[in-house]
Amino acid sequence: MYECLYINNSKSPSENQNRAIRMRAACPIRRIRYHPPRSRSPHSPRSPRSPRPPRPPRPPRPPRPPHSPHSPHSPHSPHSPHSPHSPHSPRSPRSPSFPRSPRSPLRTNPPHRYPIASLSSLQPCGASPAPSWGIYLRGIRAQYQTRFVSFQ
């Protein structure tokens, strides 16, 4: 009984078959086929599948207009103002170094407006020296707000 995965072997074979048929009818995914594997000798040819209809050929893309040899942005023209390897060329090859220019490295974090260390000074005299979690989290939230910092 290869037809169904949920076969209870204690039942009679006919009942198993009926259950397999019912499971096949109730299967919501129609692509799954519950056929038992056909026993084939290794030398018999495989049963031919139905051939798929060939896809229609894609329409050819319109040819790109060739660059005029004197266009200012063509990297290969002899009169171009930009050499193809200059850093400001529009078609310069992508540099392997990650920051774009040495003058402006990538900033990871915004500058901290409210340093967390100074929040411990907000505590009244009798309190513990460590800041409470509410003030701590409020200071973190205030670091990343751009304007209108409001303390509840």
N, C-alpha and C positions, 0 to 999 in steps of 0.2 A: 504494500500500500504506500505508494510514493505521492499520492495525490494531495494529501493535506498534512500540515505540520501538527495539527492538534488532534491526533488520533488517539483514542483511548483503546489500548490493546486488549482490555478485558472484555470489550463488547464483541459481538459477532461480526464477521467480516462484512456482511451485507449492511449492517447498521453503520459500520465505519464508512462504507462506500456512500451510503445515503448522506451521512454527515459531511463527507468531503464534497459531495455535489452541492449541498446546501451552503457550505462555506464558500464554494466557488461562486455561487449565485449571489451571495451577500457581500462579496469582496468589493470594496469601494474603488480599489485601484484596478482598473481594467487591464493595465499593461502586464500585470503579473500573471503568468500562465502556470497553472498547477499540473502540467503534464508530467506523467512519470517519464524518466529518461528511457529513450528507446535503446534496446540492446542491439549494438552494432558489432559486427565483426571488424577487426582493424583494417581489413582490406576492402571493405565495401565502400563505395563512394558516398559522400554525405548527400543528404537530400538537398536538392537545389532550393535555395530560398527565392522568394519572389524578388526580382530585381527592383531596386529603387528607381523611380523616374529620375532622369538626369536633371540637374538644376539648370535653369535658363542662364545663358552666359551673361555676365555683367556688362552693362554698357561701357564702352571705352571712355576713359576720362578725357576731358578736353585738354589739348596740349598747352603747357604753360608758355606764355610769350617769352622768347629769349631776351636776355638782358642786352641792351645796346652797349657797345664796348666803351662808350664815354659816359655811362650813367655814374653819378658820384658814389653810389653805394655798392657798385659791383666790386667785390674784393680783388678781382683779377685784372681790372683795367689798369693800364700803365699810368694813367693820369689821375687815379683816385686819390683824394686827400688822405684817406685812412689806409694804412697798410693793414693786411688781414690779421696781423698779430698784435696790433696796438690795443691797449686795454679799453679804449672807448669805441672800438669798432663795433657796429651793430651785429656782425656775425663772428665775433671773436670766439675761438673755441673755449669751452667752459674750463676755467682754471681748477686744478685739483684742490687748491687751498680753500678752506671753507669761508673765512671772512672775505667779503668782496674786495675791500680795499684796506690797506694797512692803517689808514687814518681812522676808520670807523669800525672798530670790532663790534661783534654782535653783543648787545646788552642782554644779560640773562634775567635780571630782576630790576624792577623799578627802584629808584632810590627810596630808602626808608624815611618817611616823614616823621613817624612817631617811633623812635627806638624803644624796643620792649624793655630794655634794661632800666629806663627811667620810670617805668610804671610802678616799680616798687616804692618810689618816693610818694606815690599817691596814698599809701596806706596810712591810716591814723596811727597814733603813737602806740596804743596798746595791742595792735594786731600783730599777727605773725609776720616775720620779715619777708616770707615768700608772697608774691601777689596772688590774689584769689584768681580762680579760673575765669570768672566773668570779665574782670579787667584785662586779663591776659588775652582772652579771645577778642575782646573789643579792640584792643590795640592792634592785633593781627588784622582784624577786619578793616581798621582805619588805615593800615599801611597800603592796602590795595584799592582803596576808593580814590577816585580822581578828585571829586569835589563834593561839597556838602557833607562833611563828616559829622554824623550825628551820634552822640552817645545816648543810649536809652536810659 
